[in-house]
């Protein structure tokens, strides 16, 4: 998803990723308690609130769900497993 900083008009492309084992999360930019997350929390919460009930998540929860910038994800991860 994307959010735009209203004061700078900067666009951020973010991914919501979930570790199904829920024990390890990203600790870089946009991670829980990061400066980026704290600064833009109202914008992210507005996004979460717009989701269907079964897609909503708690920002900052230690549940294996985390946010990561698309460019970080593309540079760091080399495998993606999808379960449908």
Residue pairs with C-beta under 8 A, 6 or more apart in sequence:
1 13
1 14
1 15
1 16
1 47
2 11
2 12
2 13
2 14
3 11
3 12
3 14
3 40
3 43
3 44
3 47
4 10
4 11
4 12
4 43
5 12
5 40
5 43
12 30
12 36
12 40
12 69
13 69
13 70
13 71
14 30
14 67
14 68
14 69
14 70
15 67
15 68
15 69
15 70
15 73
16 57
16 65
16 66
16 67
17 26
17 65
17 66
17 67
17 68
17 73
18 63
18 64
18 65
18 66
19 25
19 64
19 65
19 66
20 64
20 83
21 64
22 62
22 63
22 64
23 64
24 64
25 31
25 32
25 62
25 64
25 65
25 66
26 66
26 67
26 68
26 72
28 34
28 68
28 72
29 36
29 68
29 69
29 72
30 36
30 37
30 66
30 67
30 68
30 69
30 72
31 37
31 66
31 67
31 68
32 59
32 60
32 61
32 62
32 66
33 60
37 44
37 59
37 60
37 67
41 59
44 59
44 67
45 59
48 56
48 57
48 59
49 56
57 63
57 65
